[in-house]
Amino acid sequence: MGSGILAKSFIQAYHQALANASKNGVAQEAVWRGYRKMMTEAEARQILGVSEHSPWEEVLKRYDNLFERNAKNGSFYLQSQVHRAKELLEMVHQTKA
């Protein structure tokens, strides 16, 4: 069930990225390259700047901070990477609990 939700969110993010790419004149091929590679847990932790021993509350705090900063004056790509990192770590956290 969780993987179905994750796949659906990736598809929605991809469609949104394509819409943004066409508005900004970015090649759709370049956008697709970013979504083709799956993120590892280590990459997710590095993106959010948390360690394996960080409490879940710290992960959420870092996510909120980075997501909001990229929403105001960042890029859609960075914002989507932050979101994907949080989703992956959320799945890991739920399986450990």
C-alpha positions, 0 to 999 in steps of 0.5 A, a space after each residue: 500500500 505504501 509503495 502505491 502511494 509513493 508511486 502515485 506521488 512520484 507520478 504527480 510530481 513528474 507531471 507537475 515538473 513537466 508543467 513547470 518545465 514547459 512554462 520555464 522553457 526547460 527541456 522535459 528530458 532534463 526533468 525526467 532524468 531527475 525522477 528516473 533515479 531512486 533516492 537512497 536512505 543515505 542520500 535522503 539523510 544528506 539532503 535533510 542534513 540529519 544522521 541515522 540517530 536523529 529523532 523523527 521530530 528533527 527530521 520534520 523540523 529540517 524538512 519544514 525549514 528546507 521546504 519553506 526556504 525553497 518555496 520562497 526563493 528556491 527551485 522546484 527541483 530542490 523543493 521536490 528533492 527535499 520532499 522526496 527525502 522526507 517521504 523516504 525517511 518517513 517510510 523508513 521510520 514507519 517500518 522501524 516503529 
